[in-house]
Amino acid sequence: MHQDTEPEPGNSTLVEFTLAADPDYGTRLRVTESGFETLDGSREDAAAYRKGNVDGWRQVIGQLVEHVAHVAA
């Protein structure tokens, strides 16, 4: 998928961010990405996109956690 392409069926996924109060942690962030099965290409392509995005979200959320810890300190 190309970053300069307008999202439309076959070339995009849906990313949802949910914030919820958590008595133990303050705020819990949940990131859900769906729609890989609707992407153009093979099942193998969709699985590769999903894996890449899961790895990418882990990295981004890790950076967010570090930032919040730094700001809160």
Contacts in CASP RR format, 6 or more apart in sequence:
PFRMAT RR
TARGET T0000
AUTHOR 0000-0000-0000
METHOD contacts of the structure
MODEL  1
MHQDTEPEPGNSTLVEFTLAADPDYGTRLRVTESGFETLDGSREDAAAYR
KGNVDGWRQVIGQLVEHVAHVAA
1 11 0 8 1.000
1 12 0 8 1.000
1 39 0 8 1.000
1 49 0 8 1.000
5 11 0 8 1.000
9 38 0 8 1.000
10 38 0 8 1.000
10 39 0 8 1.000
10 40 0 8 1.000
11 39 0 8 1.000
11 40 0 8 1.000
12 39 0 8 1.000
13 33 0 8 1.000
13 34 0 8 1.000
13 35 0 8 1.000
13 36 0 8 1.000
13 39 0 8 1.000
13 49 0 8 1.000
13 53 0 8 1.000
14 33 0 8 1.000
14 34 0 8 1.000
14 35 0 8 1.000
15 31 0 8 1.000
15 32 0 8 1.000
15 33 0 8 1.000
16 30 0 8 1.000
16 31 0 8 1.000
16 32 0 8 1.000
16 33 0 8 1.000
16 34 0 8 1.000
17 29 0 8 1.000
17 30 0 8 1.000
17 31 0 8 1.000
18 29 0 8 1.000
18 30 0 8 1.000
18 32 0 8 1.000
19 27 0 8 1.000
19 28 0 8 1.000
19 29 0 8 1.000
20 27 0 8 1.000
20 28 0 8 1.000
20 30 0 8 1.000
21 27 0 8 1.000
21 28 0 8 1.000
22 28 0 8 1.000
29 61 0 8 1.000
29 64 0 8 1.000
31 57 0 8 1.000
31 61 0 8 1.000
33 50 0 8 1.000
33 53 0 8 1.000
33 57 0 8 1.000
36 46 0 8 1.000
36 47 0 8 1.000
36 49 0 8 1.000
36 50 0 8 1.000
37 46 0 8 1.000
39 45 0 8 1.000
39 46 0 8 1.000
39 49 0 8 1.000
END
